[in-house]
Amino acid sequence: MKTLGHYLKKYKSDVIWSTVAVVIISFATLWQPHLLQDMLNAIIKRDSSTVTKLGIELVALAILGIIAGIVNTIYSARAAQGVAADMREKAYRQIQTFSFQDIEKFSASNLVVRLTNDINQMQMVVMSVLQQLTRVPILFIGSFILAIITLPKLWWVIILMMILIFVISYFSFSKMGQYFEKMQTMLDRNNTLARENLMGIRVVKSFVQEQNQIEQFSEASDKMTKVTIIIGNLFSILMPAFFLIGDLAMAGSIMLVGSMVTSDPGALAAITAFVSYLYQILFAIVNGGFMLTGASRAFVSLRRLQEIYDTKPSLTFPDVPEEKLSGSIEFDHVTFTYPGDDAPTLQDINFSVKPGEMIGIVGATGSGKSSLAQLIPRLFDPETGTVKVGGENVKDVNEHSLRRAVSYVLQRSTLFSGTIAHNLRQGKADATVNDMRWAAHIAQSAEFIERLDHQYDAPIEERSANFSGGQKQRLSITRGIISKPDILIMDDSTSALDAKSEKLVQEALARDLGQTTTVIIAEKIASIIKADRILVLDEGKIVGSGTHHELVKNNAVYQEIYRTQKALEEV
Amino acid sequence: MNDLKGAGKFYAHYLRKYWPGLLIVLALTILASYLQVKAPIYMGDAITALTKYLQTWSNPATRAQASQATFNSAIIKMAWFYIFNAAAMLISSLIISQIAGRSTGTMRIGLFRKMQWMRVSYFDTHSDGDILARYTSDLDNIFNAMNQAMFEIFASITLFIGMIIMMFRQNVTLAWVAVASTPVAVVLAAVIIVKAQKYVNEQQDDVGKLNGYINEQITGQKIIITNGLQQESIKGFLKHNEEVKKTTLRGQVWSGILFPLMQGMSLFNTALVIFVGSALVLQQGMSVAAGLGLVVIFVQLAQQYYQPIISLTSLYSMIQLAITGARRINEVREQPDEISPENGKILDGIHDKIELKDVHFSYLPGKEILHGVNIEVDHGEMVALVGPTGSGKTTVMNLLNRFYDLDSGSITFDGVDIREMDLMSLRENVGIVLQDPQLFSGTIGENIKFGKPDATDEELYDAAKQARIHDFIMTLDDGYDTMISDENTIFSAGQKQLMSIARTIITNPRLLILDEATSNVDTVTEAQIQEAMDNVIQGRTSFVIAHRLKTILNADKIVVLRDGNVIEEGNHQQLLAEKGFYAELYHNQMVFE
């Protein structure tokens, strides 16, 4: 709540206006019964000028209430929107400082949910707080005080009514809570069954298990229906019970007024006002209860957002002047463990690469190939040892210098919706069409880009649905090389290319980017067969280094990989 | 409008059998409304009686005659009316909760049942999330609407009408004053709802765009980091965020303003009634007693008068969601079921050839995938299907157990067309091992026994042993009773494949379709998969979508598919000798310079 207040500060004037408006609405609501009481007294006295005066006051008060209602909505919405937009912006900016590790800690889809659903919750809660939450206590306390002032002798009727309402709410809500929990479990069970059957429909059908599954689901569904009905029944009792309590309190009060009217004739005119206040108290309690339920959900959202705000990026770059790095790479006794893992992923890695060399890295899945490559652009920091690029420890250079020197093409090629040019310029902000052509010819993407209607301005749809897997990879390689990086890392980024295209890409890389140090991580030995040097990784250690011909002769791990790969794969 | 008609039919279908309950609810609602509008009259009477009593009592001459009997009886009547009103509300609410709960349950089960018999093509053309949403949000919306809206709409309308009648019976002039503002309120509400709808739609569009942007950026965050694009990403975000802020503000103001406005109108109306009523009392020279009673009655009624309008406006969106929900569920209900021929042939094993003759097939009309495929497999043979992505391998699999039906040509087992066989019987004879096998929440044992729930423990262990997963299962604390689910599985990708093989072995199918996994597995699992495959293929006719060389070399026959045609056929040596597509494929991928 304190955090929320912090965001509201910026919208102080909106909050003040909306609160003032709420106070006016509440005042109008509370004062009407009082004026009614005066009006009844005026009727008793047959005082028509007072009737006119009070009538005008009543109408004016109501109009004021309407205006205040409109004002309140506008300013509440402004504050709610402002807070939501600010919170979203802050979270987004925070996420942009995150490292790979931080993103993985939350998972991308989880972050998206927080930025959308949770922010939405916050927006709704601010709106309802400003529209309702201040109003409920004002009406409750105001009605209570005014009711007691109106008919002081009946104070205990109010208290009795409140106690009864609280007791009933307490019992039914505590009972309901227990059923709500049950309901949640059953809902989950139902949804799981539905989802599993949906995804496994081929399994169900091919095993002819439709009838069995229907029976299982019906059983789960029936259980849920039962609980639903119980909860429904509890709710059914609640509302009529509340109203009955209110109505009977009213009848009782009138009865009591009847017995004291001879000693206190003023009570006669006061009775309607008193009854109105009784109902206001009743409504305030019911509304308050509903609002608390909503607020509890918002607290969960707030906490989830707070987690984003509180996450300090696990990796920051020093604020040092930008510099030009050359294409050499050095690993000096590097050990690396993923956060949360027990065993190190990389152990005591030592090697160095001269500018312009082409290095291949092979090894079984899980041997640490990608982890090794990710240390070069400093996506992670090693646990011990140092990684140097251009002779400088990567921890000591500024982010921009490192990004300019090292280009990393990921295995999963992600393109963004927009145009091809828009995506390529992510690799080089000021790239001309000629630059794009040059890169596209190397990455073998020119052949399909230049056949498109708008060529480099051709649109890329969401999830790049209008390109095939191989095309996406070629586009992503194009993006990776357009800046003529000093170091190019290709993390299994030709896996969806056919053998011929892959060969062409490699030849072009060797021809046109001869100065660039190239690190190729591959599952297929064919992809790195031409490398100047191949590093063989096994369980986080370098177990071999040399050319293909050397390794195939003398390295057992390499031989094993080579052997198992002699399998026909899809083109 | 069509939606409305469809929704009407939908609810009629599911609610028909509850007609007695609904009728009782209807009667009770009318009764409750009557009691609720009648009770304030007694309150007015009580005030009148009390005033008279006070006047009589105040006059020393008549004090002795002062009696509270009329007053007391009015109050007691009022109290009874309220009690009955509460009872009527309680009973009808209980009935509604039963009906809403039960009918939603029926819908849920109906939806599930329908899903089980629907054609596979529906699942292939609709996203899982979209179908699942029908179980979750759509059914939820329908339940909420039935539980709350059904009763409230009716109660609001009867209450509204009841109040108008009651007011006109009490005092025509004052009644006109009380209802005068109604048309204004209704028009105002309608305008606001229409506007709100428009702006909320705009808002949803922009929110959708923002969410799309966030989703794309965050999912591609690794690209953003490696290319140092964070500032640019923030710039793009701010543009969308600002846009959303603007349109959402408009949407929220319009949708949020209705409720306070109606409450304000109610306040205004009550004020007007008090004012005019009081003036009327004095002007028409009514007695104080009658005048007070009249004003009290009208205040009570006027305070409630706007309640039905407020409820109806707040129910509007709920009802709309329920109509959409009905449409979406109807959409599923209208899907065609799978067809099993009447008196279809019951298979007694497969003893001879399996033949695909001139098979043409298209998923979408006009876009043929298979162009006259012929494959012939002898009893007990293993066929390896080889070919590039999109060549039609998976499609052939889809046809063999009639997940899809072919356009022309035929598939025959022992000379009998599979379309003439009983569908269940066909599938009982055809086993399938999928690449990414779906497991179900339950124990490991239940999962292996999936296709044969009545299998004995011996059969279970035997299947697991043959599938080379038994040893692993035994290392688990709970063994075969270990609970698993598809989301939270203890199995690696390779072990999942073994589970899938075990599940198939236990049903002992005569024809086996196996889609070999492409995922990388460690060497130990690799060897286990090899053994399990050998075991499951043993003695069965089988089609394997092959990815591994060993499997292909083991095949009795290799069928090479390309662009929906069988282009080569034979064993490994024959195909290599042909120096065709297969040979090229083999050399390109496997042989190093």
Interface residues (C-beta under 8 A of the other chain):
Chain A: I25 A28 T29 Q32 L35 L36 M39 L40 A42 I43 I44 R46 S48 V51 T52 L54 G55 I56 L58 V59 L61 A62 I63 G65 I66 I67 A68 G69 I70 N72 T73 I74 S76 A77 R78 A80 Q81 G82 A84 A85 R88 E89 Y92 R93 I95 Q96 T97 F98 S99 F100 I103 A108 S109 L111 V112 L115 T116 Q123 M127 Q131 N190 N191 T192 L193 A194 R195 E196 N197 L198 M199 G200 I201 R202 V203 V204 K205 S206 F207 V208 Q209 E210 Q211 N212 Q213 I214 F217 S218 S221 D222 M224 T225 K226 T228 I229 G232 N233 F235 S236 I237 M239 P240 A241 F243 L244 D247 L248 M250 A251 I254 M255 V257 G258 V261 T262 P265 L268 A269 I271 T272 S276 A364 T365 G366 P377 L379 E399 H400 R403 R404 S407 Y408 L410 T414 L415 F416 S417 Q426 G427 E462 R479 A499 K500 E523 I525 A526 I529 H548 E560 Y562 T564 Q565 K566 A567 L568 E569 E570 V571
Chain B: A39 M43 A46 I47 L50 T51 Y53 L54 W57 S58 Q68 F71 N72 I75 M78 A79 Y82 I83 N85 A86 A87 M89 L90 S93 L94 I96 S97 Q98 A100 G101 R102 T104 G105 R108 I109 F112 R113 M115 Q116 W117 V120 F123 D128 I131 L132 Y135 T136 F143 N147 N211 G212 I214 N215 E216 Q217 I218 T219 G220 Q221 K222 I223 I224 I225 T226 N227 G228 L229 Q230 Q231 E232 S233 I234 F237 L238 N241 E242 V244 K245 T248 L249 Q252 V253 G256 I257 P260 L261 Q263 G264 M265 L267 F268 N269 T270 A271 L272 I274 F275 V276 S278 A279 V281 L282 Q283 V288 G291 L292 V295 V296 V299 Q303 E338 V386 G387 P388 T389 N401 F403 M424 R427 E428 V430 G431 I432 L434 P437 Q438 L439 F440 S441 F450 G451 P453 S485 D486 R503 T507 T518 N520 V521 D522 T523 E526 A546 H547 R548 L549 K550 I552 L585 Y586 N588 Q589 M590 F592 E593
